[in-house]
């Protein structure tokens, strides 16, 4: 039985585009600050994909301290 995709191919393209912007140094965070890490760029790409309604798993619940 084939494995079901967790992320749509188009969601992957959104992340790819954001990674390119990060590598060029043109990626900005929500408040306009510069994106400083790969993980931050990936998170922004996934967030963009979610807003467009693409197939992306729900965001992990934030842990309470």
C-alpha positions as a Markdown table, in Angstrom:
| # | Residue | x | y | z |
|---|---|---|---|---|
| 1 | Unk | 0.0 | 0.0 | 0.0 |
| 2 | Unk | 1.3 | 3.4 | -1.0 |
| 3 | Unk | 2.1 | 6.0 | 1.7 |
| 4 | Unk | -0.1 | 9.0 | 1.8 |
| 5 | Unk | 1.6 | 12.4 | 1.3 |
| 6 | Unk | 1.6 | 14.7 | 4.4 |
| 7 | Unk | 2.5 | 17.7 | 2.3 |
| 8 | Unk | 1.2 | 18.6 | -1.2 |
| 9 | Unk | 3.8 | 19.1 | -3.9 |
| 10 | Unk | 2.7 | 22.8 | -4.3 |
| 11 | Unk | 3.3 | 23.3 | -0.5 |
| 12 | Unk | 6.8 | 22.1 | -1.1 |
| 13 | Unk | 7.2 | 24.7 | -3.8 |
| 14 | Unk | 6.1 | 27.4 | -1.5 |
| 15 | Unk | 8.8 | 26.3 | 1.0 |
| 16 | Unk | 11.4 | 26.1 | -1.8 |
| 17 | Unk | 10.6 | 29.7 | -2.9 |
| 18 | Unk | 10.9 | 31.0 | 0.7 |
| 19 | Unk | 14.3 | 29.1 | 1.0 |
| 20 | Unk | 15.5 | 30.8 | -2.1 |
| 21 | Unk | 14.5 | 34.2 | -0.7 |
| 22 | Unk | 16.4 | 33.3 | 2.5 |
| 23 | Unk | 19.5 | 32.3 | 0.6 |
| 24 | Unk | 19.5 | 35.6 | -1.3 |
| 25 | Unk | 18.9 | 37.5 | 1.9 |
| 26 | Unk | 15.6 | 39.0 | 0.9 |
| 27 | Unk | 13.3 | 37.0 | 3.2 |
| 28 | Unk | 11.5 | 39.0 | 5.8 |
| 29 | Unk | 9.6 | 37.8 | 8.9 |
| 30 | Unk | 6.1 | 39.0 | 9.8 |
| 31 | Unk | 7.2 | 42.2 | 11.4 |
| 32 | Unk | 9.6 | 43.0 | 8.6 |
| 33 | Unk | 12.8 | 41.7 | 10.3 |
| 34 | Unk | 15.4 | 39.7 | 8.5 |
| 35 | Unk | 15.0 | 35.9 | 8.6 |
| 36 | Unk | 18.1 | 34.5 | 10.2 |
| 37 | Unk | 17.7 | 30.7 | 10.2 |
| 38 | Unk | 16.7 | 27.9 | 7.8 |
| 39 | Unk | 14.1 | 26.7 | 10.3 |
| 40 | Unk | 12.5 | 30.1 | 10.3 |
| 41 | Unk | 12.4 | 30.2 | 6.5 |
| 42 | Unk | 10.8 | 26.7 | 6.4 |
| 43 | Unk | 8.2 | 27.8 | 8.9 |
| 44 | Unk | 7.3 | 30.9 | 6.9 |
| 45 | Unk | 7.0 | 28.8 | 3.7 |
| 46 | Unk | 4.6 | 26.3 | 5.5 |
| 47 | Unk | 2.6 | 29.2 | 6.9 |
| 48 | Unk | 2.2 | 30.7 | 3.4 |
| 49 | Unk | 1.1 | 27.3 | 2.1 |
| 50 | Unk | -1.5 | 27.0 | 4.9 |
| 51 | Unk | -2.9 | 30.4 | 4.1 |
| 52 | Unk | -3.3 | 29.4 | 0.5 |
| 53 | Unk | -5.3 | 26.3 | 1.7 |
| 54 | Unk | -2.7 | 23.7 | 0.5 |
| 55 | Unk | -2.3 | 20.3 | 2.1 |
| 56 | Unk | -0.1 | 20.9 | 5.1 |
| 57 | Unk | -0.4 | 19.2 | 8.6 |
| 58 | Unk | -1.7 | 21.4 | 11.4 |
| 59 | Unk | 0.8 | 23.4 | 13.3 |
| 60 | Unk | 2.0 | 21.6 | 16.5 |
| 61 | Unk | 0.3 | 22.8 | 19.6 |
| 62 | Unk | 2.5 | 25.1 | 21.8 |
| 63 | Unk | 3.6 | 23.6 | 25.0 |
| 64 | Unk | 2.5 | 25.2 | 28.3 |
| 65 | Unk | 5.2 | 25.7 | 30.8 |
